[in-house]
Amino acid sequence: MAKKTKEQVEGKKNTKTTQQKKKTEDKTKSNKAKTSPKEEVKEEKKVEKEIEKKIEKTDAEKLAELNDKYLRLAAEYDNYRRRTLKEKMDLSKSAGADILVNILPVIDDFERGLVTIDKATDVDAIKEGIHLIYSKFQEFLKQRGVKEIQAKEKEFDTDLHEAITKIPAPKEELKGKVVDVIEKGYYLNEKIIRFSKVVIGE
């Protein structure tokens, strides 16, 4: 008798659980049936909004990354600009030093010449010394790219010459040409750094 009652109890339990399952299934079906198309649209909109928020977050992250890159690039450029400016300043300060170092031997020669002039009795030796110093200085200028503008007895050219005055030409072939050079003009690496001041024949 005890066994039968256990089986009966277990059978009753199984029937109750199956009944409960059916009830929950019926509820879910009824809930699905109750949800109208409008509510479904609302749910879809909610999902879309959530997706949009996620996309917005990723865009914000991208913007932050780009902003960070821009700030780094701006800082690097500013450092580069400061460095190049300092280098230019240093170069402009030391650029003249090289020229001065190379011109010092010419100044030494001049000083030696001045000392000998006071004691010398031979005029020819003094002249020779001055010519040597001058030729040395000319060589120095050539090495630096400085070249004289040839002007005397050349056609007057406003791109090279600056007319100081006009005088009657001593020869017929010198009309419209440079008769005399008051101040020599010079090129520096094919660029004019000083125009020749000249007298023109007419």
Summary of the structure (lengths in Angstrom):
residues: 202
radius of gyration: 51.3
end to end distance: 155.8
largest distance: 161.8
contacts: 453
relative contact order: 0.06
helix: 69%
strand: 15%
